[in-house]
Every structure is written in structure tokens, then in C-alpha cells.
Amino acid sequence: MAWDTEGTRRRLREAATAEFAERGLDGTTMTRIATRAGINKERLYSYYGDKNALWAVVLTDELDKLASAVALTGAGLDDIGDFAGATYDYHAAHPELGRLLQWEGLTRSPAADAARRSAHYREKVERFAQAQRDGLLAPGLDPGHLCFALIALAAWWQTVPQLAEMITGAGGDDLAERARRRAFVVEAARRLASPGTAPGMSG
């Protein structure tokens, strides 16, 4: 019987994603990943190289999934509200992504796949800048800061769930509260980017 190479790779990536999300780069071992996947450790090394290389693969894959699921198809206020709402939904359904990004921040090492990721986000920033030039978005906001703020607005609920519960008095597992949070994210994103936003905030 032929070896299911792609299936094996998928199981190893899934196991690595779970381990890295739980323990970070430094706290995870290749042995734990292989054991979790139920696959020989030597095969893990042969497919992905060392742990740092596997970390880069995992984080890049997870961010590619986010980019595919959350597209900024326009630059008007409704589009930005939709973008923020879709980003909130994705992080709510995939809390492991926020944990991976937090672990990346804690490593103080160069970002995984930095050049391609930077190009992806700079394209979003340029779309915001063009919308400002077209009068669709607040001209007084730095477009890079605006892009970052929208992502933080949508994702931070999952990143610090205990803090969110202490402030709001309700947990993220409460479906009604989750809906209120999403509605707030969408409306706040639209108001933040509105052309009526006060100028002088570009830094």
C-alpha cells in the first residue's frame, strides 16, 4: 500500500499547530509533535527539517488560511466593517492563531515569512491610503495605524478572553455576548474610519 504522504504531512502540521499554540516555540519538542501525530519522529524531520523551520511553516499556513477567509474586497465603510467582522469571526473560530502570534511576539526572533507577510499587509495599507485620497475614509488617520487598529479591534477579544470577561461581565462562550461583541467591532470599525473622524491623528 502506498504511503499517504500528504495525509501524513497534514497530520504533522495539525499536531505541530496544536503543540505550538499550547507551548510556544521554545516549549515544544519535535518528539511531542511526532507523538501527538502518531508518526515517527524521523519522518517529521525528513518532511519539515528542524523545529524552527516547522514553526515557520505552521505560522505561515495559519496566516494564509486567515487571508483566504478574510478578504478586503473594497475600501468603503461597509467593506471595512465587513472586514473587521470577518476577522472577529475567524479569530473566534480559530483561537489558536492568536496564541501563535502571541508566542511569536514573545520569542523576540525575526517574524516567520516576514517579507511575504509584510507585502500582504502593505497591500491592505495602500488600499486604505487610496480610499483616503478618494475621500472614502478618514484622511487624518495613518493608514498603517488604521489597518493595525482594525485587526486589533477584531482579534483582541480572543487574545485576552479573561480581560474581556472582567470588563464586560460575560464570557466569549455566551452566544448573545459574542453577537454583541461582533456588532460592536463592525460599528466601531466603520466609525473609526469614517471621513468625519477628526484630523490630526496621523502621528
N, C-alpha and C positions, 0 to 999 in steps of 0.2 A: 504494500500500500504506500502511495506517495505521501511524503511528509507535507502537511499543510503549513507551508512557510508563512503565508500571510496571516493565517489564523494564529500561529504561534507569535508572530510579531505583535499582533493586536492584543493578545493576552498579556504579553510582557509590557506593552505600553500602558495597558489598563492597570496592571499591578504597580508599575512604576508611578503612575499618576496618583494612585491612592496612597502609596507609601510616601512620596514626596510631599503631598498635601498634608499628611499627618505629621511628618517628622522633619521636613525640610531636606535640603541637600546634604548638610553635614550629619544629620541624624539618621539618614537612610543608608543601608548597605545593599550591595548587589545580591548578597545572599538572601536578604529579606525579600527583595523583589522577586528573585527566582523562585523562592519557596512559596510566596503568595500566588504566583502564576502557575505553580506546579510544573515547572520546566527546569531543566538542567542549567546550572549557572554558566557553564561554558558556552552554551548556546546563546545566552544573554550577551556575553562578551563578544561573541562572534558576530551578532547582529548589530550591536549598538556601541561597541567599544567600551570605554571606561564610564564611570558614573557621571562625570561632568558632561560628556557627550550625550548620554542618555537624558540628563536633566534638560539640556538644550532642546532635544527632540520633543520631550514631553511638553515643555512650556510653549514651544513654537506651535505644536499641534493644537494645544488647547486654545491659544490665541487665534489660530486660523479658524477654529470652529466658531469662536465668538465673532470674528469678522464676517464669516459666511452667514451667520444667523442674524447679525445686526448690521444692516446696511444703511448708510446715509444717502438716500436716493434723491434728495433735494436739499435746499438750504433755506426754505421758508420757515416760518414759526411753527406751522403744523408738522413739518418734517422733523424739526429739531425736537419737538415734543414727542413725536413717534420714536425718534432715535433714542431719547432718554428712557421712554417707557419700555422699548425693546431691550435696552441694555439692562434695565432693572429686572425684567423678566428672566433674562439669560442668567444673570448672577444669582437670582433666587432659585433657579432650577439647577445651577452648577456652582454651589458654594466652594467647591474645591479650587476653582480658578482664583478667587480672591485670596485663598490661603497660599496658593503657589506664588502669587505676586507679592504677598507679604514676605514669604520666605526669601524670594529673590532680593527684596529690599534689605533684608537682614544680613544677607551674605556679603554685602558691600563689594561684590565682584562685578565685572562687566556684565551688562544685560545679555541674555541669550538672543542670538539672531538680531543684534541691535540695529544693524544697517537697514534690514528689510522692515523691521517694525517701525523704525523712525520714518522711513519713506511712506509707509501706510498712514501713519498719523499726520505727517506733514501734508499729505494729500487732503485729509479732512480739514486741517487748519486753513489751507489755501481756499477750500470751498467756503469756509466761514468768512474769510477775508474778502472773497469775491462778492458774497452776499452783502457784506457791509458796504462795499463800493456800489452795489446796486440799490442800496437803501432798504434792504430787507431785514437786516439785523442791526443791533445797536452799534453805532460807529465808535463809541467811546471805550469799547472793551477790546483788550488784546485778544486776537482770535485764538492764539495758542492757549492763553489762560482760560478762555471760554470753553474750548474743547476739553481741557482737563477738568474744569469745574463741572461740566455736564456729566462726564464719566464718573467723577467722584460722587456727585449728587445721586446718581443711579446705583452705584455699586457699594457705597459705604454702609448701607443698611445691612448687607450680608457680611461685610468685613468686621464690623464691631456689633454683633447682634445683642450682646449684653448691654452695651451702652444705649442702643436703640430702645431696648425694652425698659431700661431705667428712666429714660426721658419720656417715652410715650405711654408707659404703663401697660403695654401689650406686647406680646411676643410675635415673631415673624411666622409662627405656625398658625396663628389666628387668621383665617382666610379673610375676614372682614377688615382686619387691620392691614393685611397685606394689600388689599384693594385700595384702602385709603392712602397707604404709602405710595403706591404706584400712581394714583391720581395726583397726589402732591408733586411727585417727581415730574410728571408731564407738565402740569401747570407751572411749576417753578421754572422749569427749563424754558418754557415759552415766555414767561415774564422776564426772566434774566436776559434773554436775547432780544427782547422787544426793542424796536427802534426808539421807543420812548425812554429807554434806560439813560440815566444821567451820564453826561460825558465826563471825561477827566479821570477815568479808571484804567487807563492803558498802562500805567506803571512808568 
